[in-house]
Amino acid sequence: MAIVVGSPLPADELSMNGLLPAIRMQSETRVAVTVLLCYEYILTLDQEIEVIWKRRWNLSTALYVFVRYFGTLYNVTATVLMVMRRSDRVSLD
């Protein structure tokens, strides 16, 4: 009996029937989180402009901007790349 790394199940008990829905759910969850992140960004943009962008810059302002925009950029980029890779694999049969 072999154990697959990263899986709590023995290799002979793994099946595509359980794996494919899990991969699809993971992809759909990533897209949903990205949409919510962008929605939250749009909702709070006016507050961010008032509180962050109109004040004098200091270390906390720079850290906020870095964390906010680096995380958003990473998440959106990863989601777009994931969707593009999945659409490349879809056949037109």
C-alpha positions, 0 to 999 in steps of 0.5 A: 500500500503506497501513500500519496504525498499530501493525501490522507488516503492510500494511493489505491483508494484515490479516484478521479470521481472525488478529485475532479469536484474538489478541484472545481470547488477550489477554482470556484472558491478562488474566483468568488474570493477574488470577486469579493476582494474587488467588490470590497476594494470598490466599496472602500475606495472613497474612505481609503482616498480620504484616510490614506492618500490625502495624508502625509506619507509615513511608514504605516501608510507605505506598509498599508499600501504595499499590503493592500495592493500587493495582495490584491494584485497577487490574488487577481493575477493568480485567479486570471492565470488559473482561469486561463490555464483551465480554459486552455484545457477545455476541448471543443469536442 
